[in-house]
Amino acid sequence: MLLENGSVAAPKRQPLFSFGVVSDVQYADIPDGRSFLRVPRYYRHSLLVLQRAVQSWNNTDNLSFAINFGDIVNGFCPRDESLHAVKKVVAEFEKFNGPVYHMIGNHCLYNLPR
């Protein structure tokens, strides 16, 4: 559709579906620090960020599902604490009012038994 100002407007259509996406939660119950590349990291704070995302998803109409693109735990998470950390993060994902699909990230492979 051509508008008076010469621009083109697409017809309004409803999306086929909507979904939530999150990646690289990288939770660890350790003090804040820096990544391998010296970027500041807030390991414990990542759980709060995930909680906000899930709350936002739950407040959004018509989300069909959510996808976690991996790296639930950070590489600095002590290996003997990693499984507990994953369970803590998964518990937050379970608060979403719909299905969540998880992919395995490289940090999960580094930190967890196979």
Backbone as XML, in Angstrom:
<?xml version="1.0"?>
<chain id="A" units="angstrom">
  <residue number="1" name="MET">
    <atom name="N" x="0.838" y="-1.160" z="0.000"/>
    <atom name="CA" x="0.000" y="0.000" z="0.000"/>
    <atom name="C" x="0.892" y="1.234" z="0.000"/>
  </residue>
  <residue number="2" name="LEU">
    <atom name="N" x="0.696" y="2.138" z="-0.946"/>
    <atom name="CA" x="1.470" y="3.369" z="-1.069"/>
    <atom name="C" x="0.797" y="4.468" z="-0.258"/>
  </residue>
  <residue number="3" name="LEU">
    <atom name="N" x="1.566" y="5.100" z="0.635"/>
    <atom name="CA" x="1.038" y="6.177" z="1.467"/>
    <atom name="C" x="1.252" y="7.522" z="0.778"/>
  </residue>
  <residue number="4" name="GLU">
    <atom name="N" x="0.557" y="8.555" z="1.266"/>
    <atom name="CA" x="0.664" y="9.903" z="0.673"/>
    <atom name="C" x="2.093" y="10.427" z="0.666"/>
  </residue>
  <residue number="5" name="ASN">
    <atom name="N" x="2.884" y="10.077" z="1.674"/>
    <atom name="CA" x="4.261" y="10.583" z="1.738"/>
    <atom name="C" x="5.216" y="9.779" z="0.852"/>
  </residue>
  <residue number="6" name="GLY">
    <atom name="N" x="4.707" y="8.836" z="0.102"/>
    <atom name="CA" x="5.523" y="8.066" z="-0.812"/>
    <atom name="C" x="6.089" y="6.781" z="-0.235"/>
  </residue>
  <residue number="7" name="SER">
    <atom name="N" x="5.913" y="6.565" z="1.071"/>
    <atom name="CA" x="6.428" y="5.330" z="1.666"/>
    <atom name="C" x="5.424" y="4.200" z="1.472"/>
  </residue>
  <residue number="8" name="VAL">
    <atom name="N" x="5.903" y="3.017" z="1.691"/>
    <atom name="CA" x="5.073" y="1.833" z="1.505"/>
    <atom name="C" x="4.781" y="1.231" z="2.876"/>
  </residue>
  <residue number="9" name="ALA">
    <atom name="N" x="3.532" y="0.884" z="3.108"/>
    <atom name="CA" x="3.140" y="0.239" z="4.364"/>
    <atom name="C" x="2.691" y="-1.181" z="4.071"/>
  </residue>
  <residue number="10" name="ALA">
    <atom name="N" x="3.204" y="-2.097" z="4.839"/>
    <atom name="CA" x="2.776" y="-3.496" z="4.691"/>
    <atom name="C" x="1.417" y="-3.660" z="5.356"/>
  </residue>
  <residue number="11" name="PRO">
    <atom name="N" x="0.605" y="-4.537" z="4.826"/>
    <atom name="CA" x="-0.687" y="-4.765" z="5.483"/>
    <atom name="C" x="-0.463" y="-5.372" z="6.865"/>
  </residue>
  <residue number="12" name="LYS">
    <atom name="N" x="-1.308" y="-4.959" z="7.814"/>
    <atom name="CA" x="-1.164" y="-5.476" z="9.183"/>
    <atom name="C" x="-1.683" y="-6.896" z="9.241"/>
  </residue>
  <residue number="13" name="ARG">
    <atom name="N" x="-0.795" y="-7.777" z="9.723"/>
    <atom name="CA" x="-1.161" y="-9.171" z="9.908"/>
    <atom name="C" x="-0.703" y="-9.615" z="11.279"/>
  </residue>
  <residue number="14" name="GLN">
    <atom name="N" x="-1.405" y="-10.547" z="11.820"/>
    <atom name="CA" x="-1.013" y="-11.133" z="13.090"/>
    <atom name="C" x="0.121" y="-12.121" z="12.851"/>
  </residue>
  <residue number="15" name="PRO">
    <atom name="N" x="1.098" y="-12.181" z="13.766"/>
    <atom name="CA" x="2.160" y="-13.176" z="13.597"/>
    <atom name="C" x="1.594" y="-14.582" z="13.730"/>
  </residue>
  <residue number="16" name="LEU">
    <atom name="N" x="2.251" y="-15.523" z="13.083"/>
    <atom name="CA" x="1.829" y="-16.910" z="13.195"/>
    <atom name="C" x="1.967" y="-17.410" z="14.629"/>
  </residue>
  <residue number="17" name="PHE">
    <atom name="N" x="3.046" y="-17.010" z="15.282"/>
    <atom name="CA" x="3.260" y="-17.324" z="16.689"/>
    <atom name="C" x="4.357" y="-16.421" z="17.222"/>
  </residue>
  <residue number="18" name="SER">
    <atom name="N" x="4.447" y="-16.330" z="18.540"/>
    <atom name="CA" x="5.491" y="-15.555" z="19.214"/>
    <atom name="C" x="6.146" y="-16.454" z="20.252"/>
  </residue>
  <residue number="19" name="PHE">
    <atom name="N" x="7.411" y="-16.175" z="20.538"/>
    <atom name="CA" x="8.120" y="-16.978" z="21.517"/>
    <atom name="C" x="9.182" y="-16.143" z="22.204"/>
  </residue>
  <residue number="20" name="GLY">
    <atom name="N" x="9.592" y="-16.581" z="23.391"/>
    <atom name="CA" x="10.653" y="-15.925" z="24.143"/>
    <atom name="C" x="11.989" y="-16.586" z="23.860"/>
  </residue>
  <residue number="21" name="VAL">
    <atom name="N" x="13.046" y="-15.782" z="23.909"/>
    <atom name="CA" x="14.396" y="-16.297" z="23.651"/>
    <atom name="C" x="15.342" y="-15.768" z="24.720"/>
  </residue>
  <residue number="22" name="VAL">
    <atom name="N" x="16.202" y="-16.644" z="25.194"/>
    <atom name="CA" x="17.275" y="-16.227" z="26.084"/>
    <atom name="C" x="18.500" y="-17.084" z="25.761"/>
  </residue>
  <residue number="23" name="SER">
    <atom name="N" x="19.656" y="-16.503" z="25.970"/>
    <atom name="CA" x="20.895" y="-17.224" z="25.717"/>
    <atom name="C" x="21.939" y="-16.792" z="26.741"/>
  </residue>
  <residue number="24" name="ASP">
    <atom name="N" x="22.817" y="-17.696" z="27.061"/>
    <atom name="CA" x="23.979" y="-17.370" z="27.885"/>
    <atom name="C" x="23.613" y="-16.801" z="29.254"/>
  </residue>
  <residue number="25" name="VAL">
    <atom name="N" x="22.767" y="-17.504" z="29.991"/>
    <atom name="CA" x="22.489" y="-17.091" z="31.372"/>
    <atom name="C" x="23.808" y="-17.076" z="32.142"/>
  </residue>
  <residue number="26" name="GLN">
    <atom name="N" x="24.600" y="-18.085" z="31.981"/>
    <atom name="CA" x="25.937" y="-18.201" z="32.570"/>
    <atom name="C" x="25.952" y="-17.905" z="34.062"/>
  </residue>
  <residue number="27" name="TYR">
    <atom name="N" x="25.033" y="-18.534" z="34.783"/>
    <atom name="CA" x="24.948" y="-18.374" z="36.237"/>
    <atom name="C" x="26.090" y="-19.120" z="36.924"/>
  </residue>
  <residue number="28" name="ALA">
    <atom name="N" x="26.565" y="-18.539" z="37.996"/>
    <atom name="CA" x="27.510" y="-19.199" z="38.909"/>
    <atom name="C" x="27.367" y="-18.511" z="40.259"/>
  </residue>
  <residue number="29" name="ASP">
    <atom name="N" x="27.349" y="-19.282" z="41.321"/>
    <atom name="CA" x="27.263" y="-18.715" z="42.665"/>
    <atom name="C" x="28.678" y="-18.373" z="43.140"/>
  </residue>
  <residue number="30" name="ILE">
    <atom name="N" x="29.267" y="-17.397" z="42.458"/>
    <atom name="CA" x="30.624" y="-16.941" z="42.770"/>
    <atom name="C" x="30.628" y="-15.410" z="42.717"/>
  </residue>
  <residue number="31" name="PRO">
    <atom name="N" x="31.621" y="-14.772" z="43.325"/>
    <atom name="CA" x="31.689" y="-13.303" z="43.278"/>
    <atom name="C" x="31.834" y="-12.793" z="41.844"/>
  </residue>
  <residue number="32" name="ASP">
    <atom name="N" x="31.395" y="-11.550" z="41.650"/>
    <atom name="CA" x="31.558" y="-10.911" z="40.340"/>
    <atom name="C" x="33.027" y="-10.929" z="39.931"/>
  </residue>
  <residue number="33" name="GLY">
    <atom name="N" x="33.248" y="-10.938" z="38.640"/>
    <atom name="CA" x="34.623" y="-10.982" z="38.157"/>
    <atom name="C" x="34.698" y="-10.522" z="36.719"/>
  </residue>
  <residue number="34" name="ARG">
    <atom name="N" x="35.572" y="-11.143" z="35.982"/>
    <atom name="CA" x="35.780" y="-10.793" z="34.572"/>
    <atom name="C" x="35.847" y="-12.066" z="33.752"/>
  </residue>
  <residue number="35" name="SER">
    <atom name="N" x="35.438" y="-11.939" z="32.512"/>
    <atom name="CA" x="35.494" y="-13.075" z="31.602"/>
    <atom name="C" x="36.941" y="-13.338" z="31.208"/>
  </residue>
  <residue number="36" name="PHE">
    <atom name="N" x="37.126" y="-14.376" z="30.408"/>
    <atom name="CA" x="38.463" y="-14.678" z="29.897"/>
    <atom name="C" x="39.021" y="-13.515" z="29.082"/>
  </residue>
  <residue number="37" name="LEU">
    <atom name="N" x="38.116" y="-12.693" z="28.515"/>
    <atom name="CA" x="38.530" y="-11.531" z="27.726"/>
    <atom name="C" x="38.528" y="-10.240" z="28.548"/>
  </residue>
  <residue number="38" name="ARG">
    <atom name="N" x="38.392" y="-10.367" z="29.862"/>
    <atom name="CA" x="38.440" y="-9.251" z="30.812"/>
    <atom name="C" x="37.179" y="-8.385" z="30.811"/>
  </residue>
  <residue number="39" name="VAL">
    <atom name="N" x="36.076" y="-8.898" z="30.288"/>
    <atom name="CA" x="34.800" y="-8.182" z="30.312"/>
    <atom name="C" x="34.173" y="-8.394" z="31.696"/>
  </residue>
  <residue number="40" name="PRO">
    <atom name="N" x="33.669" y="-7.317" z="32.351"/>
    <atom name="CA" x="33.038" y="-7.502" z="33.668"/>
    <atom name="C" x="31.869" y="-8.489" z="33.597"/>
  </residue>
  <residue number="41" name="ARG">
    <atom name="N" x="31.791" y="-9.375" z="34.599"/>
    <atom name="CA" x="30.726" y="-10.381" z="34.666"/>
    <atom name="C" x="30.079" y="-10.330" z="36.042"/>
  </residue>
  <residue number="42" name="TYR">
    <atom name="N" x="28.767" y="-10.484" z="36.056"/>
    <atom name="CA" x="27.981" y="-10.441" z="37.287"/>
    <atom name="C" x="27.252" y="-11.779" z="37.394"/>
  </residue>
  <residue number="43" name="TYR">
    <atom name="N" x="27.969" y="-12.778" z="37.861"/>
    <atom name="CA" x="27.526" y="-14.169" z="37.794"/>
    <atom name="C" x="26.224" y="-14.433" z="38.545"/>
  </residue>
  <residue number="44" name="ARG">
    <atom name="N" x="26.139" y="-13.975" z="39.782"/>
    <atom name="CA" x="24.917" y="-14.206" z="40.564"/>
    <atom name="C" x="23.748" y="-13.392" z="40.019"/>
  </residue>
  <residue number="45" name="HIS">
    <atom name="N" x="24.039" y="-12.225" z="39.520"/>
    <atom name="CA" x="23.004" y="-11.317" z="39.005"/>
    <atom name="C" x="22.279" y="-11.912" z="37.792"/>
  </residue>
  <residue number="46" name="SER">
    <atom name="N" x="22.915" y="-12.841" z="37.109"/>
    <atom name="CA" x="22.294" y="-13.410" z="35.910"/>
    <atom name="C" x="20.981" y="-14.116" z="36.227"/>
  </residue>
  <residue number="47" name="LEU">
    <atom name="N" x="20.844" y="-14.640" z="37.436"/>
    <atom name="CA" x="19.599" y="-15.283" z="37.837"/>
    <atom name="C" x="18.462" y="-14.263" z="37.907"/>
  </residue>
  <residue number="48" name="LEU">
    <atom name="N" x="18.752" y="-13.069" z="38.414"/>
    <atom name="CA" x="17.755" y="-12.004" z="38.468"/>
    <atom name="C" x="17.332" y="-11.581" z="37.061"/>
  </residue>
  <residue number="49" name="VAL">
    <atom name="N" x="18.289" y="-11.506" z="36.161"/>
    <atom name="CA" x="17.979" y="-11.136" z="34.774"/>
    <atom name="C" x="17.056" y="-12.182" z="34.150"/>
  </residue>
  <residue number="50" name="LEU">
    <atom name="N" x="17.333" y="-13.464" z="34.398"/>
    <atom name="CA" x="16.460" y="-14.524" z="33.897"/>
    <atom name="C" x="15.075" y="-14.424" z="34.514"/>
  </residue>
  <residue number="51" name="GLN">
    <atom name="N" x="14.994" y="-14.158" z="35.816"/>
    <atom name="CA" x="13.691" y="-14.009" z="36.468"/>
    <atom name="C" x="12.881" y="-12.899" z="35.813"/>
  </residue>
  <residue number="52" name="ARG">
    <atom name="N" x="13.526" y="-11.806" z="35.480"/>
    <atom name="CA" x="12.831" y="-10.695" z="34.802"/>
    <atom name="C" x="12.348" y="-11.112" z="33.418"/>
  </residue>
  <residue number="53" name="ALA">
    <atom name="N" x="13.157" y="-11.875" z="32.720"/>
    <atom name="CA" x="12.752" y="-12.338" z="31.391"/>
    <atom name="C" x="11.528" y="-13.230" z="31.488"/>
  </residue>
  <residue number="54" name="VAL">
    <atom name="N" x="11.546" y="-14.182" z="32.414"/>
    <atom name="CA" x="10.417" y="-15.099" z="32.571"/>
    <atom name="C" x="9.169" y="-14.326" z="32.982"/>
  </residue>
  <residue number="55" name="GLN">
    <atom name="N" x="9.320" y="-13.377" z="33.874"/>
    <atom name="CA" x="8.172" y="-12.555" z="34.284"/>
    <atom name="C" x="7.616" y="-11.778" z="33.087"/>
  </residue>
  <residue number="56" name="SER">
    <atom name="N" x="8.491" y="-11.241" z="32.272"/>
    <atom name="CA" x="8.060" y="-10.516" z="31.074"/>
    <atom name="C" x="7.328" y="-11.443" z="30.111"/>
  </residue>
  <residue number="57" name="TRP">
    <atom name="N" x="7.863" y="-12.646" z="29.913"/>
    <atom name="CA" x="7.189" y="-13.616" z="29.045"/>
    <atom name="C" x="5.796" y="-13.931" z="29.569"/>
  </residue>
  <residue number="58" name="ASN">
    <atom name="N" x="5.693" y="-14.117" z="30.882"/>
    <atom name="CA" x="4.401" y="-14.462" z="31.471"/>
    <atom name="C" x="3.403" y="-13.313" z="31.384"/>
  </residue>
  <residue number="59" name="ASN">
    <atom name="N" x="3.900" y="-12.092" z="31.267"/>
    <atom name="CA" x="3.022" y="-10.932" z="31.142"/>
    <atom name="C" x="2.700" y="-10.590" z="29.693"/>
  </residue>
  <residue number="60" name="THR">
    <atom name="N" x="3.251" y="-11.354" z="28.764"/>
    <atom name="CA" x="3.020" y="-11.132" z="27.340"/>
    <atom name="C" x="1.980" y="-12.127" z="26.849"/>
  </residue>
  <residue number="61" name="ASP">
    <atom name="N" x="0.983" y="-11.608" z="26.166"/>
    <atom name="CA" x="-0.062" y="-12.494" z="25.641"/>
    <atom name="C" x="0.466" y="-13.335" z="24.495"/>
  </residue>
  <residue number="62" name="ASN">
    <atom name="N" x="0.010" y="-14.548" z="24.455"/>
    <atom name="CA" x="0.180" y="-15.429" z="23.301"/>
    <atom name="C" x="1.606" y="-15.889" z="22.996"/>
  </residue>
  <residue number="63" name="LEU">
    <atom name="N" x="2.469" y="-15.997" z="23.989"/>
    <atom name="CA" x="3.761" y="-16.624" z="23.721"/>
    <atom name="C" x="3.544" y="-18.126" z="23.669"/>
  </residue>
  <residue number="64" name="SER">
    <atom name="N" x="3.978" y="-18.732" z="22.600"/>
    <atom name="CA" x="3.751" y="-20.165" z="22.419"/>
    <atom name="C" x="4.744" y="-21.014" z="23.200"/>
  </residue>
  <residue number="65" name="PHE">
    <atom name="N" x="5.982" y="-20.533" z="23.336"/>
    <atom name="CA" x="7.034" y="-21.285" z="24.007"/>
    <atom name="C" x="8.215" y="-20.366" z="24.232"/>
  </residue>
  <residue number="66" name="ALA">
    <atom name="N" x="9.234" y="-20.873" z="24.907"/>
    <atom name="CA" x="10.490" y="-20.145" z="25.085"/>
    <atom name="C" x="11.643" y="-21.077" z="24.723"/>
  </residue>
  <residue number="67" name="ILE">
    <atom name="N" x="12.716" y="-20.468" z="24.265"/>
    <atom name="CA" x="13.918" y="-21.218" z="23.897"/>
    <atom name="C" x="15.103" y="-20.676" z="24.687"/>
  </residue>
  <residue number="68" name="ASN">
    <atom name="N" x="15.864" y="-21.573" z="25.270"/>
    <atom name="CA" x="17.126" y="-21.243" z="25.918"/>
    <atom name="C" x="18.231" y="-21.756" z="25.002"/>
  </residue>
  <residue number="69" name="PHE">
    <atom name="N" x="19.037" y="-20.846" z="24.497"/>
    <atom name="CA" x="20.081" y="-21.225" z="23.545"/>
    <atom name="C" x="21.374" y="-21.697" z="24.212"/>
  </residue>
  <residue number="70" name="GLY">
    <atom name="N" x="21.309" y="-22.058" z="25.474"/>
    <atom name="CA" x="22.451" y="-22.724" z="26.087"/>
    <atom name="C" x="23.305" y="-21.866" z="26.990"/>
  </residue>
  <residue number="71" name="ASP">
    <atom name="N" x="24.310" y="-22.505" z="27.538"/>
    <atom name="CA" x="25.241" y="-21.910" z="28.501"/>
    <atom name="C" x="24.522" y="-21.427" z="29.760"/>
  </residue>
  <residue number="72" name="ILE">
    <atom name="N" x="23.841" y="-22.361" z="30.403"/>
    <atom name="CA" x="23.148" y="-22.067" z="31.661"/>
    <atom name="C" x="24.150" y="-21.708" z="32.748"/>
  </residue>
  <residue number="73" name="VAL">
    <atom name="N" x="25.282" y="-22.377" z="32.780"/>
    <atom name="CA" x="26.305" y="-22.098" z="33.791"/>
    <atom name="C" x="27.514" y="-21.438" z="33.136"/>
  </residue>
  <residue number="74" name="ASN">
    <atom name="N" x="28.233" y="-20.694" z="33.941"/>
    <atom name="CA" x="29.459" y="-20.050" z="33.469"/>
    <atom name="C" x="30.640" y="-21.003" z="33.615"/>
  </residue>
  <residue number="75" name="GLY">
    <atom name="N" x="31.616" y="-20.831" z="32.783"/>
    <atom name="CA" x="32.802" y="-21.684" z="32.811"/>
    <atom name="C" x="33.587" y="-21.601" z="34.103"/>
  </residue>
  <residue number="76" name="PHE">
    <atom name="N" x="33.433" y="-20.496" z="34.860"/>
    <atom name="CA" x="34.128" y="-20.358" z="36.141"/>
    <atom name="C" x="33.372" y="-21.016" z="37.291"/>
  </residue>
  <residue number="77" name="CYS">
    <atom name="N" x="32.169" y="-21.485" z="37.041"/>
    <atom name="CA" x="31.409" y="-22.166" z="38.092"/>
    <atom name="C" x="32.170" y="-23.425" z="38.488"/>
  </residue>
  <residue number="78" name="PRO">
    <atom name="N" x="32.447" y="-23.606" z="39.791"/>
    <atom name="CA" x="33.157" y="-24.829" z="40.197"/>
    <atom name="C" x="32.402" y="-26.076" z="39.745"/>
  </residue>
  <residue number="79" name="ARG">
    <atom name="N" x="33.109" y="-27.011" z="39.214"/>
    <atom name="CA" x="32.456" y="-28.205" z="38.645"/>
    <atom name="C" x="31.606" y="-28.948" z="39.664"/>
  </residue>
  <residue number="80" name="ASP">
    <atom name="N" x="32.061" y="-28.981" z="40.912"/>
    <atom name="CA" x="31.274" y="-29.698" z="41.916"/>
    <atom name="C" x="30.002" y="-28.943" z="42.302"/>
  </residue>
  <residue number="81" name="GLU">
    <atom name="N" x="29.836" y="-27.713" z="41.842"/>
    <atom name="CA" x="28.625" y="-26.924" z="42.104"/>
    <atom name="C" x="27.778" y="-26.733" z="40.849"/>
  </residue>
  <residue number="82" name="SER">
    <atom name="N" x="28.267" y="-27.181" z="39.716"/>
    <atom name="CA" x="27.608" y="-26.890" z="38.442"/>
    <atom name="C" x="26.233" y="-27.523" z="38.310"/>
  </residue>
  <residue number="83" name="LEU">
    <atom name="N" x="26.077" y="-28.755" z="38.735"/>
    <atom name="CA" x="24.774" y="-29.405" z="38.624"/>
    <atom name="C" x="23.740" y="-28.678" z="39.478"/>
  </residue>
  <residue number="84" name="HIS">
    <atom name="N" x="24.126" y="-28.274" z="40.675"/>
    <atom name="CA" x="23.226" y="-27.500" z="41.534"/>
    <atom name="C" x="22.872" y="-26.169" z="40.859"/>
  </residue>
  <residue number="85" name="ALA">
    <atom name="N" x="23.851" y="-25.524" z="40.240"/>
    <atom name="CA" x="23.605" y="-24.258" z="39.543"/>
    <atom name="C" x="22.613" y="-24.446" z="38.400"/>
  </residue>
  <residue number="86" name="VAL">
    <atom name="N" x="22.775" y="-25.527" z="37.644"/>
    <atom name="CA" x="21.848" y="-25.810" z="36.540"/>
    <atom name="C" x="20.440" y="-26.012" z="37.085"/>
  </residue>
  <residue number="87" name="LYS">
    <atom name="N" x="20.310" y="-26.769" z="38.159"/>
    <atom name="CA" x="18.988" y="-27.006" z="38.743"/>
    <atom name="C" x="18.342" y="-25.700" z="39.202"/>
  </residue>
  <residue number="88" name="LYS">
    <atom name="N" x="19.142" y="-24.807" z="39.737"/>
    <atom name="CA" x="18.633" y="-23.506" z="40.194"/>
    <atom name="C" x="18.113" y="-22.685" z="39.008"/>
  </residue>
  <residue number="89" name="VAL">
    <atom name="N" x="18.844" y="-22.685" z="37.917"/>
    <atom name="CA" x="18.431" y="-21.946" z="36.727"/>
    <atom name="C" x="17.200" y="-22.588" z="36.090"/>
  </residue>
  <residue number="90" name="VAL">
    <atom name="N" x="17.198" y="-23.902" z="35.987"/>
    <atom name="CA" x="16.046" y="-24.601" z="35.402"/>
    <atom name="C" x="14.785" y="-24.324" z="36.212"/>
  </residue>
  <residue number="91" name="ALA">
    <atom name="N" x="14.918" y="-24.224" z="37.535"/>
    <atom name="CA" x="13.762" y="-23.903" z="38.383"/>
    <atom name="C" x="13.166" y="-22.548" z="38.001"/>
  </residue>
  <residue number="92" name="GLU">
    <atom name="N" x="14.001" y="-21.617" z="37.597"/>
    <atom name="CA" x="13.494" y="-20.304" z="37.153"/>
    <atom name="C" x="12.792" y="-20.423" z="35.801"/>
  </residue>
  <residue number="93" name="PHE">
    <atom name="N" x="13.360" y="-21.216" z="34.895"/>
    <atom name="CA" x="12.698" y="-21.431" z="33.604"/>
    <atom name="C" x="11.334" y="-22.090" z="33.796"/>
  </residue>
  <residue number="94" name="GLU">
    <atom name="N" x="11.222" y="-22.966" z="34.787"/>
    <atom name="CA" x="9.962" y="-23.675" z="35.015"/>
    <atom name="C" x="8.841" y="-22.760" z="35.481"/>
  </residue>
  <residue number="95" name="LYS">
    <atom name="N" x="9.159" y="-21.530" z="35.845"/>
    <atom name="CA" x="8.134" y="-20.556" z="36.236"/>
    <atom name="C" x="7.435" y="-19.945" z="35.019"/>
  </residue>
  <residue number="96" name="PHE">
    <atom name="N" x="7.944" y="-20.237" z="33.838"/>
    <atom name="CA" x="7.293" y="-19.762" z="32.610"/>
    <atom name="C" x="6.011" y="-20.554" z="32.400"/>
  </residue>
  <residue number="97" name="ASN">
    <atom name="N" x="4.956" y="-19.859" z="31.989"/>
    <atom name="CA" x="3.647" y="-20.486" z="31.786"/>
    <atom name="C" x="3.534" y="-21.120" z="30.404"/>
  </residue>
  <residue number="98" name="GLY">
    <atom name="N" x="4.493" y="-21.914" z="30.054"/>
    <atom name="CA" x="4.491" y="-22.596" z="28.765"/>
    <atom name="C" x="5.717" y="-23.477" z="28.669"/>
  </residue>
  <residue number="99" name="PRO">
    <atom name="N" x="5.853" y="-24.183" z="27.560"/>
    <atom name="CA" x="7.025" y="-25.050" z="27.410"/>
    <atom name="C" x="8.308" y="-24.244" z="27.164"/>
  </residue>
  <residue number="100" name="VAL">
    <atom name="N" x="9.409" y="-24.774" z="27.668"/>
    <atom name="CA" x="10.736" y="-24.189" z="27.432"/>
    <atom name="C" x="11.595" y="-25.270" z="26.795"/>
  </residue>
  <residue number="101" name="TYR">
    <atom name="N" x="12.258" y="-24.920" z="25.716"/>
    <atom name="CA" x="13.153" y="-25.842" z="25.016"/>
    <atom name="C" x="14.586" y="-25.386" z="25.251"/>
  </residue>
  <residue number="102" name="HIS">
    <atom name="N" x="15.418" y="-26.321" z="25.703"/>
    <atom name="CA" x="16.799" y="-26.005" z="26.056"/>
    <atom name="C" x="17.768" y="-26.602" z="25.048"/>
  </residue>
  <residue number="103" name="MET">
    <atom name="N" x="18.748" y="-25.806" z="24.692"/>
    <atom name="CA" x="19.883" y="-26.302" z="23.913"/>
    <atom name="C" x="21.066" y="-26.398" z="24.867"/>
  </residue>
  <residue number="104" name="ILE">
    <atom name="N" x="21.978" y="-27.260" z="24.568"/>
    <atom name="CA" x="23.164" y="-27.425" z="25.404"/>
    <atom name="C" x="24.267" y="-26.525" z="24.864"/>
  </residue>
  <residue number="105" name="GLY">
    <atom name="N" x="24.850" y="-25.737" z="25.755"/>
    <atom name="CA" x="25.940" y="-24.855" z="25.363"/>
    <atom name="C" x="27.292" y="-25.445" z="25.729"/>
  </residue>
  <residue number="106" name="ASN">
    <atom name="N" x="28.332" y="-24.849" z="25.207"/>
    <atom name="CA" x="29.673" y="-25.368" z="25.468"/>
    <atom name="C" x="30.039" y="-25.303" z="26.950"/>
  </residue>
  <residue number="107" name="HIS">
    <atom name="N" x="29.566" y="-24.287" z="27.669"/>
    <atom name="CA" x="29.871" y="-24.209" z="29.102"/>
    <atom name="C" x="29.216" y="-25.359" z="29.863"/>
  </residue>
  <residue number="108" name="CYS">
    <atom name="N" x="28.040" y="-25.768" z="29.420"/>
    <atom name="CA" x="27.387" y="-26.925" z="30.045"/>
    <atom name="C" x="28.242" y="-28.174" z="29.840"/>
  </residue>
  <residue number="109" name="LEU">
    <atom name="N" x="28.803" y="-28.311" z="28.656"/>
    <atom name="CA" x="29.653" y="-29.467" z="28.371"/>
    <atom name="C" x="30.945" y="-29.434" z="29.170"/>
  </residue>
  <residue number="110" name="TYR">
    <atom name="N" x="31.498" y="-28.230" z="29.373"/>
    <atom name="CA" x="32.735" y="-28.118" z="30.152"/>
    <atom name="C" x="32.507" y="-28.483" z="31.607"/>
  </residue>
  <residue number="111" name="ASN">
    <atom name="N" x="31.362" y="-28.082" z="32.148"/>
    <atom name="CA" x="31.147" y="-28.124" z="33.584"/>
    <atom name="C" x="30.378" y="-29.344" z="34.091"/>
  </residue>
  <residue number="112" name="LEU">
    <atom name="N" x="29.681" y="-30.035" z="33.225"/>
    <atom name="CA" x="28.795" y="-31.112" z="33.676"/>
    <atom name="C" x="29.279" y="-32.468" z="33.183"/>
  </residue>
  <residue number="113" name="PRO">
    <atom name="N" x="28.981" y="-33.501" z="33.957"/>
    <atom name="CA" x="29.324" y="-34.847" z="33.481"/>
    <atom name="C" x="28.489" y="-35.205" z="32.274"/>
  </residue>
  <residue number="114" name="ARG">
    <atom name="N" x="29.021" y="-36.004" z="31.402"/>
    <atom name="CA" x="28.293" y="-36.347" z="30.184"/>
    <atom name="C" x="27.639" y="-37.645" z="30.340"/>
  </residue>
</chain>
